[in-house]
Amino acid sequence: MKTKNLVLMALLVGVGCALYLVIPGIMGGMKPDFMLTMMFVGILLFPNTRDVFLLALTTGILSGLFSTFPAGFVPNIIDKFVTAFIFFALIVVLKKVSQKVAVSAVLVGIGTFISGSVFLGSAILVVGADIPFTALLVSVVLPAIVINIVAFVIIYPIITGLVKRSNFDTAASHA
C-alpha cells in the first residue's frame, strides 16, 4: 500500500467529513452523507478490496461519530461496509464503462439508495428505532441521491484531473 494513496484517501475522507459537518439536516436532523460521496470517489480511484475495506471502515466510523441520528453509530458502520462492497462489486462488473462520469454518477445514485436503505433498515433492526422507513426513504434518501449525484459530477472530474497530473497510481490514472 502506497503512502501517497493512503494520503489521498485520507484527504477524500477528511473533505467528506468536513462537508458532512457543515451541511444542515433535512428531516429530523438527518443529513445527506458527503462521506458516502467521497467513499465512492475513493473506490473508483482505488478499486481493490484492501482499499475498499479501509474506506468503508474510516467513513463508517467517522459517519457514526458525527451522526445526528439517535444511536446512529452502528447503523452507519453497517451501511458503509455493505454499500462499499456492493459499489465495488458493481465497479468490478462494469469495469470498462465505470470510468465514464455519467455511468459512475448512476452508480453513485444506486449506491446512495443502497446506503440509505441499509442505514434505515439496520437502525430499525439493530437499534430498535421506531422510525417510518418509507417516509424517511422518500424525504431523506431520495433528496440525498440527487445531492450526491450533483456533488459527484462536480467533484469527480476535478479529482481525476488532479490525479492524472500527479503520480498517484489509481484506476483514474490508467483510464
Secondary structure, DSSP 8 states (H G I E B T S, - for coil): --HHHHHHHHHHHHHHHHHHHHS--SSTT----HHHHHHHHHHHHS-SHHHHHHHHHHHHHHHHHH--STT-HHHHHHHHHHHHHHHHHHHHHTTTTTTSHHHHHHHHHHHHHHHHHHHHHHIIIII-----HHHHIIIIIHHHHHHHHHHHHHHHHHHHHHHHHTT---HHHH-
